Amino acid sequence: MPVYNVELKWLKAAISSVRHKIYPHWQLCIVDDHSSRQETLDHLKSLEYPAIQLKILTENQESLAS
């Protein structure tokens, strides 16, 4: 799931929708594209679910395409 400066309510809703599925063998891969919103980063870093993999990029990929 790509993430970039998303509002916290939408980020929580997206993660919750995956976590509450009936199928027990899910994995959620989240890639943050160098968000500048501290609340987004703080929430991502606070996630402690074994089935959630997090990668935070050190540079925004959109700016590299220019």
KETIDO-375612 format. One record per residue (C-alpha): z, x negated, y negated; residue number from 1. Coordinates in Angstrom, 3 decimals. Layout:
Z | X | Y | NUM;
...
//
This chain:
0.000 | 0.000 | 0.000 | 1;
-1.046 | -1.653 | -3.260 | 2;
1.540 | -1.502 | -6.043 | 3;
1.250 | -2.409 | -9.716 | 4;
3.738 | -1.214 | -12.336 | 5;
4.111 | 2.147 | -10.639 | 6;
6.727 | 4.561 | -11.942 | 7;
9.832 | 4.389 | -9.797 | 8;
9.757 | 8.103 | -8.872 | 9;
6.245 | 7.736 | -7.386 | 10;
7.080 | 4.512 | -5.571 | 11;
10.160 | 6.094 | -3.989 | 12;
8.173 | 9.214 | -3.031 | 13;
5.428 | 7.177 | -1.347 | 14;
7.894 | 5.087 | 0.653 | 15;
9.932 | 8.150 | 1.582 | 16;
6.860 | 9.974 | 2.842 | 17;
6.189 | 7.175 | 5.329 | 18;
9.819 | 6.701 | 6.372 | 19;
10.239 | 10.382 | 7.231 | 20;
7.260 | 10.709 | 9.564 | 21;
7.877 | 11.877 | 13.123 | 22;
6.008 | 8.927 | 14.665 | 23;
8.680 | 6.224 | 15.176 | 24;
6.451 | 3.131 | 15.390 | 25;
5.184 | 2.885 | 11.830 | 26;
4.904 | -0.155 | 9.602 | 27;
4.387 | -0.104 | 5.849 | 28;
2.834 | -3.154 | 4.215 | 29;
3.350 | -3.252 | 0.449 | 30;
1.568 | -5.721 | -1.827 | 31;
2.715 | -5.874 | -5.425 | 32;
-0.024 | -7.195 | -7.730 | 33;
2.350 | -9.108 | -10.033 | 34;
4.010 | -6.091 | -11.669 | 35;
5.683 | -6.653 | -15.020 | 36;
7.934 | -3.564 | -14.748 | 37;
11.339 | -4.880 | -13.755 | 38;
12.417 | -1.552 | -12.220 | 39;
9.398 | -1.682 | -9.885 | 40;
10.210 | -5.224 | -8.786 | 41;
13.922 | -4.533 | -8.413 | 42;
13.288 | -1.539 | -6.181 | 43;
10.766 | -3.378 | -4.025 | 44;
13.140 | -6.316 | -3.573 | 45;
15.974 | -3.948 | -2.612 | 46;
14.066 | -2.474 | 0.342 | 47;
15.754 | -3.498 | 3.571 | 48;
13.838 | -1.733 | 6.323 | 49;
12.520 | -3.817 | 9.221 | 50;
9.316 | -1.753 | 9.304 | 51;
8.497 | -2.480 | 5.649 | 52;
6.733 | -5.746 | 4.910 | 53;
6.619 | -6.833 | 1.272 | 54;
4.374 | -9.364 | -0.448 | 55;
4.723 | -9.973 | -4.180 | 56;
1.745 | -11.810 | -5.636 | 57;
2.356 | -14.548 | -8.203 | 58;
-0.755 | -13.646 | -10.221 | 59;
-2.420 | -10.335 | -11.015 | 60;
-5.637 | -10.184 | -8.999 | 61;
-7.446 | -8.036 | -11.603 | 62;
-7.020 | -10.758 | -14.205 | 63;
-8.481 | -13.309 | -11.775 | 64;
-11.650 | -11.243 | -11.349 | 65;
-12.543 | -11.555 | -15.031 | 66;
//
